[in-house]
Amino acid sequence: MLTYIVRRLMQAVLVMVVMSGLVFVGLYVVGDPVSMMASPEATELDREAIRRNFGLDQPLWQQYVIFMAHAVRLDFGNSFLTGQPAMALMLERMPATLELAC
């Protein structure tokens, strides 16, 4: 029984890593994340500042490693829209999510 539980936990971790990688790369397939964050009137200098501030000037694999290191600590950064911590926003919406799931 213990072997079964350990195997299932390892499968769950693998699925989470693969899915997080697909979503992470999917952001770049949809378009440039900077264009989603910057206003249409932003200059190229403003866009470069956003890239630097969010670490988007680093290679994609390095961005993913940093993201996963923060995710393990449950630090998902701040929302682009509200500026609030993303974890607080997720916890705020968790009761409704659990209600729908049940």
N, C-alpha and C positions, 0 to 999 in steps of 0.2 A: 504494500500500500504506500509506503514511504517513497519507494522508487517512482510510483505513478505520480505522486504529488510533485516530486522534484522535477520529473520530466515535463509535467504540465506547466510548472512555474517557468522552466527554461523556455518552453514554447511561447509562453505569454510575453516574456522579455524579448524574445526574438521578433515576435509580431509587433510589439511596441516600437522597437528600434527601426524595423523596416518601414512601418507606417509613418513614423516621425520623419524618416529620411525622404519618403515620397512626398509628404506634405511640404517639407522644407524646400526640396527641389522644385515642387509645383509652384511655389511663389515666384520663382524665376522664369518658369515656363509661361505663366500668365502675363508677366511683364516686369518691368523694372520696379522694385519696391520703392525706390526714391520718387518715381513719378506719382505713386499713390500717396506719398506723404507730403510732397512739396506742392505748393500752390502753382497754378499755371503761370503766374507772373514771376516765379522764382528764376533768378539768373543761374548760369552754370556754376558760378562761385558758390551760391547758396546750395545747389545740389551737391557739390563736392563736400561742403561742410556737413550736410546731412549724412552722406556716405561715410565720412570720417567718424562722426559722432556715434553712429550705429554700428560701426565696424564693417560696413558693406564694401569697403575698399580692400578687404582681405580676401584670400582665395576661398571658394565655396566650402571646401572640406574643412578649413580652419574655422569658418563661421559655424559649421555644423558641430564641430567638436566643442566649441565654446557654448553653443546652445545646449548641447546635451549635458555639459558639466553644470550649467546653471539649472537645467531641468531636474537633475538628480537632487539638487538642493531645494527644489520646488520654488525656484526664483525664475519667474517667467517674464520679468521686466515690467515695463509700463505699457499701457494701451496707447496706440497711436492717436486714437480719437479723443480720449478723455484725460490721458496723462496719469490716471490712477494705476496702482499696481494690478497687474493682470490676475494674480491669485485672488485678490479681494473681489474682483468682478466675477470670477468663476464661483467663488464661495457664495456670493450674493445670489447667484442664479441656480445654485445647486438644489435647493428645495423644490423648485418647479421642475427641474430635470428629473429628480427622483420620483416626484409625483407622476409625471408622464411615463416614466419607465415602469412604475408599478401598475 
